[in-house]
Amino acid sequence: MATTTNKDYYATLGVKKTATQDDIRKAFRKAARKYHPDVNPGDKKAEEKFKEISEANDILSDEKKRKIYDQVGFYSDQIDPAQAEAYARQQREGSRPPVDFGGFDFNGFSGDPGAGSAGFGSFKDIFSGIFSGAQHAQHAQPRGPQPGTDLEYQATVDFWTAIRGGQARIQINRQEVCPTCHGQAHTGGSMSCPECHGAGQVTQMGGRMKFNITCPRCNGTGKISNDCSTCHGEGTVTRSEPVEFRIKAGTRDGQRIRLQGKGNAGINGGPAGDLFLIVRTGPNPVFTRQGDDIHLTVPVTVAEASLGAKVEVPTIDGRAQLKIPPGTQSGQKLRMRERGVESAQQPGQRGDEIVTVTVVVPHLNDERSREIMRELGRLNPGDPRKELFDKL
């Protein structure tokens, strides 16, 4: 006896019934990244979970399907919106269900349509049971060309490659067309369907009523094809392979690169999905990059900061002269225009280099130096902490 379970798709995706389409889309993407078979190779539980969230997303992301699901408690392509609305209205009014589905009149059933009575299942259970066979049979029909799913990976490239551009490589796991069956999922020949034993139909119970429905496994043919022993009827196999890609000069951390056709292979001749790479740039011991600007810290002496000077500083293009204005304070930032990274989004434009100056105080190891420093203090008697106390 086949049974139908009413699934809580909202709980499956972890969203409320009032969730917006954007909330549902975000919840599905988050869960898909966690349970995708490519992330969990060989994990059957993760595979089943991925199927559950995919089914939930298929219903809730479609406004028409979601409305029928909200009104009836499950979804079937055999139910039109008018029937679902009629059932929902009768549930609200507490009346008996006069709606006729598939030639079955439910006026003869007594009791609350929301609860079982007189030994029969609830109207909802019977209603669900009628369509479950048709729904499963529809899913069991031979599929036409199915496009492959997209993949998303993070790709770390070194600091200089991101700035200057170049080639990079990443190792990924992707589904490829099965080399044995060439994506057909079977190897020819057939056997009697073990579900219906060749009859093409199975019996399903709805309360005390019996319904003969098309066998969901063989789609009413009574036979099933022999699954390919390599891909186990999937048409694809998972392979690990290196992928080379080009990094454009000026590529930023977090930038997304699309490699068309490098995702999972399609089924039955369908096109492959795409591969999306999220670029993560490596660090540098001297430079820090923020957007197209380059930041670094440069030490200067007390004399250079006090009197002003021209000092040599590193840039991503080599050494350059930086003018230190007289009276420069420790922590002050000086800008070197167009010494940063060439923009990948706006060719011909460059960022700046931002230099943070650090004044290095010398260690005085002789009396003459200390005397000069004391003399300097007498000539410049200002209190650098006065402003701090004035604020109290």
C-alpha positions in Angstrom: 0.0 0.0 0.0 1.5 3.3 -1.0 1.2 6.3 1.3 1.6 10.0 0.8 3.4 12.3 3.3 2.6 16.0 3.4 5.9 17.7 3.4 6.7 21.0 5.2 8.7 22.8 2.5 9.1 25.9 4.6 10.7 23.9 7.4 12.9 22.1 4.8 14.4 25.5 3.7 14.3 27.0 7.2 12.0 29.9 6.3 8.7 31.2 7.6 5.5 30.9 5.7 5.6 34.7 5.2 9.0 34.5 3.6 9.5 36.6 0.4 10.9 35.1 -2.8 14.2 36.7 -2.0 14.3 35.0 1.4 13.5 31.7 -0.2 16.2 32.1 -2.9 18.8 33.0 -0.3 17.8 30.1 1.9 18.0 27.6 -1.0 21.4 28.9 -2.1 22.8 28.7 1.4 21.5 25.1 1.9 22.6 24.0 -1.6 26.2 25.1 -1.0 26.2 22.9 2.2 24.5 19.8 0.8 25.5 19.7 -2.9 26.8 16.3 -3.9 30.0 17.9 -5.3 30.8 19.2 -1.8 29.9 15.9 -0.2 31.0 13.2 -2.6 29.7 9.7 -1.6 27.5 11.1 1.2 24.0 9.6 0.6 22.4 11.6 3.5 23.7 14.9 1.9 22.4 13.7 -1.5 18.9 13.0 -0.1 19.0 16.4 1.7 19.9 18.2 -1.5 17.0 16.5 -3.3 14.6 17.6 -0.5 15.7 21.3 -0.6 15.6 21.2 -4.4 12.0 20.0 -4.3 11.1 22.6 -1.7 12.7 25.3 -3.8 10.9 24.1 -6.9 7.5 24.6 -5.3 8.1 27.7 -3.2 10.0 29.7 -5.8 7.0 29.4 -8.2 4.1 31.7 -7.2 1.5 29.4 -8.8 2.8 26.2 -7.2 3.3 27.9 -3.8 -0.3 29.2 -3.8 -1.7 25.7 -4.4 0.6 24.3 -1.8 -0.4 26.9 0.8 -4.1 26.2 0.1 -4.1 22.4 -0.1 -1.0 21.4 1.9 0.8 19.7 -1.0 1.3 20.3 -4.7 0.3 18.3 -7.8 0.3 19.3 -11.5 -3.2 17.7 -11.7 -4.7 20.3 -9.4 -5.7 23.6 -11.0 -5.9 26.9 -8.9 -9.7 27.0 -9.0 -9.9 23.5 -7.4 -7.4 24.5 -4.8 -9.2 27.7 -4.0 -12.5 25.8 -3.7 -11.0 23.3 -1.3 -9.3 26.1 0.8 -12.7 28.0 1.0 -14.5 24.9 2.2 -11.8 24.2 4.8 -12.3 27.8 6.1 -16.1 27.5 6.1 -16.0 24.0 7.7 -18.4 22.7 4.9 -18.3 19.3 3.3 -16.2 19.0 0.2 -18.4 18.9 -2.9 -15.5 19.3 -5.3 -15.1 16.5 -7.8 -11.6 15.4 -8.7 -10.7 12.9 -11.4 -14.3 11.5 -11.4 -14.4 10.8 -7.7 -17.3 12.6 -5.8 -16.5 13.2 -2.2 -20.0 14.3 -1.2 -20.7 10.9 0.2 -18.0 11.1 2.9 -19.2 12.3 6.3 -17.2 14.1 8.9 -14.9 17.1 9.1 -12.9 17.5 5.9 -9.9 18.2 8.0 -10.1 15.0 10.1 -10.6 11.3 9.5 -14.1 9.9 10.4 -16.1 6.7 10.0 -12.9 4.7 9.4 -11.9 6.8 6.4 -8.8 9.0 6.1 -9.3 12.7 6.0 -10.4 14.4 2.8 -7.0 15.9 2.6 -5.4 12.4 2.8 -7.6 10.9 0.1 -7.2 14.1 -2.0 -3.4 13.7 -1.6 -3.4 10.0 -2.3 -5.3 10.3 -5.7 -2.7 12.6 -7.1 0.4 11.2 -5.7 0.6 8.4 -8.3 0.1 10.8 -11.1 2.7 13.1 -9.7 5.3 10.3 -9.3 4.5 8.9 -12.7 5.1 12.3 -14.2 8.5 12.5 -12.6 9.3 9.0 -13.9 8.8 9.9 -17.5 11.9 9.8 -19.7 13.6 13.1 -19.4 14.7 15.1 -22.4 17.9 17.1 -22.5 18.6 18.5 -19.1 21.2 21.3 -18.6 23.9 20.8 -16.1 24.0 22.7 -12.8 26.4 25.6 -12.2 29.4 25.2 -9.8 30.9 27.9 -7.6 34.5 27.7 -6.1 36.8 30.1 -4.4 40.1 30.5 -6.2 43.1 32.0 -4.4 45.7 33.8 -6.5 48.9 35.5 -5.3 49.1 39.2 -4.8 51.2 40.0 -7.9 49.1 37.9 -10.3 45.9 39.8 -9.2 47.7 43.1 -9.9 49.5 42.3 -13.1 47.3 39.6 -14.5 48.2 36.1 -15.7 47.2 32.4 -15.7 46.0 30.5 -12.6 44.8 27.0 -11.9 42.3 25.4 -9.5 41.3 21.8 -8.9 37.6 21.1 -9.0 35.1 18.2 -8.8 32.5 18.2 -11.5 30.1 15.8 -13.1 31.1 14.6 -16.5 29.2 12.6 -19.1 29.5 8.9 -18.3 32.1 7.4 -20.6 30.3 4.0 -20.6 26.8 5.0 -21.5 27.6 8.4 -23.0 25.1 10.1 -20.8 22.1 7.8 -21.7 22.0 6.3 -18.1 21.4 2.8 -19.4 23.3 0.2 -21.5 20.5 -1.3 -23.5 18.1 -4.2 -22.8 15.4 -4.2 -20.2 13.8 -6.2 -17.4 10.4 -6.6 -15.8 9.6 -3.7 -13.5 10.0 -4.9 -9.9 7.4 -2.4 -8.7 4.4 -3.5 -10.7 5.8 -6.9 -11.8 5.3 -6.0 -15.4 1.6 -5.0 -15.0 2.3 -1.3 -15.6 -0.1 -0.3 -12.7 0.0 -0.4 -9.0 -2.7 -0.1 -6.4 -2.7 2.8 -4.0 -5.0 3.2 -0.9 -6.8 6.4 0.0 -8.7 5.7 3.2 -10.7 2.6 2.4 -10.7 3.3 -1.3 -8.4 1.7 -3.8 -7.0 3.4 -6.9 -5.1 1.8 -9.7 -2.5 4.3 -10.9 0.3 4.2 -13.5 3.4 2.6 -12.0 5.7 5.5 -11.1 8.8 3.4 -11.7 8.3 2.2 -15.2 5.8 4.9 -16.3 3.2 2.2 -17.2 5.4 0.3 -19.6 5.9 -2.7 -17.3 9.7 -2.7 -18.1 12.7 -0.8 -17.0 16.0 -0.3 -18.8 19.2 -1.8 -17.4 21.0 1.0 -15.5 24.6 1.7 -16.5 26.9 0.0 -14.1 29.4 2.9 -14.2 27.1 5.8 -13.4 24.3 3.7 -11.8 21.6 5.3 -14.0 22.6 8.9 -13.4 24.2 9.5 -16.9 27.1 11.4 -15.3 30.1 10.5 -13.1 32.1 12.8 -10.7 35.6 13.6 -11.7 38.4 15.7 -10.2 40.2 17.9 -12.7 42.4 21.0 -12.9 40.9 24.1 -14.6 43.1 26.9 -15.9 41.7 30.4 -16.1 43.0 33.9 -16.9 43.3 36.6 -14.3 42.8 40.1 -15.7 45.2 42.8 -14.5 43.7 44.7 -11.6 41.4 41.9 -10.5 40.1 42.6 -7.0 39.5 40.3 -4.0 36.0 38.9 -4.2 35.6 39.5 -7.9 33.5 36.8 -9.7 34.8 35.1 -12.9 32.4 33.0 -15.1 33.8 30.1 -17.1 31.0 29.1 -19.5 30.5 25.4 -19.9 32.9 24.4 -17.2 30.2 23.4 -14.7 28.4 20.0 -14.4 27.7 18.1 -17.6 24.1 18.1 -18.9 22.0 15.0 -19.1 20.7 13.4 -22.3 22.6 15.8 -24.5 21.8 18.9 -22.4 24.4 21.8 -22.2 26.9 21.9 -19.4 26.5 24.4 -16.6 28.9 27.2 -15.9 31.7 27.5 -13.3 31.8 30.6 -11.2 35.1 31.5 -9.4 35.3 33.9 -6.5 38.8 35.3 -6.6 40.6 35.6 -3.2 43.9 37.5 -3.5 46.9 36.5 -1.3 48.7 38.9 1.1 52.0 40.8 0.6 54.5 41.5 3.4 54.9 45.1 2.5 51.8 46.3 0.6 48.1 46.1 1.6 45.5 46.5 -1.2 42.2 48.2 -0.7 40.2 48.3 -4.0 42.7 49.8 -6.4 44.6 51.7 -3.8 47.9 50.4 -2.3 48.7 51.1 1.4 52.0 50.8 3.2 53.8 52.2 6.3 57.1 54.0 5.9 59.4 54.9 8.8 61.2 58.4 8.8 63.7 59.9 11.3 62.9 62.8 13.6 65.0 65.1 11.5 63.2 64.1 8.3 59.8 64.6 9.9 60.7 67.9 11.5 62.6 69.6 8.7 61.0 67.9 5.7 62.8 65.6 3.2 62.6 63.5 0.1 62.7 59.8 0.9 62.8 56.7 -1.3 59.7 54.4 -0.8 58.6 51.2 -2.5 55.7 51.1 -5.0 54.2 48.2 -7.0 56.2 49.6 -10.0 59.5 49.9 -8.1 61.2 52.6 -6.1 59.9 56.3 -6.1 60.6 59.6 -4.3 58.2 60.8 -1.7 58.2 64.3 -0.3 57.9 64.5 3.5 56.5 68.0 4.4 58.2 69.8 7.4 56.4 69.0 10.7 55.0 65.7 9.5 53.5 63.8 12.5 53.7 60.1 13.2 50.6 58.4 11.7 50.1 61.0 9.1 49.0 59.7 5.7 50.5 61.0 2.4 49.1 60.3 -1.0 51.1 59.3 -4.1 48.6 59.8 -6.9 48.2 57.1 -9.6 50.8 54.8 -7.9 48.2 52.2 -7.2 46.7 49.4 -9.2 45.4 49.8 -12.7 41.6 49.4 -12.6 40.1 46.2 -14.2 36.7 47.9 -14.4 37.9 51.2 -15.9 40.9 50.8 -18.2 43.3 53.6 -18.1 42.6 54.6 -14.5 44.8 53.8 -11.6 44.4 53.9 -7.8 46.8 55.8 -5.5 49.4 54.7 -3.0 48.7 55.8 0.5 51.8 56.1 2.7 51.4 56.1 6.5 54.4 57.8 8.1 55.9 56.5 11.3 58.4 58.7 13.1 61.2 56.7 14.6 62.7 58.1 17.8 66.4 57.5 18.1 68.2 55.9 21.1 70.6 58.5 22.5 73.8 56.8 23.5 76.1 59.7 24.2 75.9 62.9 26.4 76.4 65.2 23.4 73.2 63.9 21.7 71.2 64.1 24.9 72.4 67.7 25.5 71.2 68.6 21.9 67.8 67.0 22.6 67.5 69.0 25.9 68.4 72.2 24.1 65.7 71.3 21.5 63.2 71.0 24.2 64.0 74.3 25.7 63.7 76.0 22.3 60.3 74.4 21.7 58.6 74.4 25.1 55.1 73.5 23.8 53.0 70.8 25.7 51.7 68.2 23.2 49.2 66.9 25.9 47.6 70.2 26.6 44.8 69.7 24.0 44.1 66.3 25.5 43.4 67.7 29.0 41.5 70.7 27.6 38.9 68.3 26.3 38.2 66.9 29.8 
